[in-house]
Amino acid sequence: MAKLRESTIQARAIAELESFYQSRENNNNIQSRKEARTVKKSGGKRADGLLCFHKKESQYYTVSIEAKSHRTLGALKSSISDDHIGMHGILAAVTVAAMSALYLSLFTEMAWYFVMLITVLILPVTYLLTFAMLDWLDFDKHKFNGVVEQLRQYPANEQWIAYSKYTENLLASTPSIFRKDHIQILKSNCMANGFGLLLIGHQKNEIIMEPSPKKGDYLQYYCCAQEMRSALNVTIIPDKTYSELLP
């Protein structure tokens, strides 16, 4: 299967979602932008795609997109979240080690240096056991996807991650340290955050998961806000959509 460049995935994702929202909202006046940067106070981050249109529930309804290819596979792979496994593991290790040291010093005749040695050895063992327990209990909060963290930086009423079929195949064949594979964890984390998943193919695209809509005016977070508002307030419907301009 041929590889798609990230710029191609980006363009096709914007075109596919533009068509999707035109059909869903019965609205041909949808503005789309590539490389939409957030304002400085919101981090100055750059979304791969941004769509905006009028909707009854929100004057300006926004959709942000993050595109990934085989070259950025690492962002789609699952890994350990330092914020959760680190905190839980260290807390558990220190607690168990302290209790063990207290028990050994109070109820045994063991020399103090043996007590310290055993305590130090207990720390990494407890840390690893904590990770194993969290994975066995299937707590997704300690499973991390870089692309999910990236998309959180691009606020919108609906948010999407797009990647190619070739990238999905690579992801499926990459070993995981968790019981679930990388794709299952990615889907789980997207569901937890209300993100959509779009699979880009050579001939056909597939919506794996639709995002959960959020209320609010998110267009204000983007540098192109005024430009998009002005374009949406023009009543003339353009002759060609973004998707029709693609090669």
Salt bridges, closest charged atoms under 4 A:
GLU25 OE2 - ARG24 NE 2.87
GLU25 OE1 - LYS55 NZ 2.95
GLU35 OE1 - ARG46 NE 2.81
GLU66 OE2 - LYS68 NZ 3.14
ASP135 OD1 - LYS143 NZ 3.72
ASP138 OD1 - LYS143 NZ 2.83
ASP138 OD2 - LYS180 NZ 3.39
ASP140 OD1 - LYS143 NZ 3.67
GLU149 OE1 - ARG152 NH1 2.88
GLU158 OE2 - ARG24 NH2 2.81
GLU168 OE1 - LYS165 NZ 2.89
GLU227 OE2 - ARG33 NE 3.13
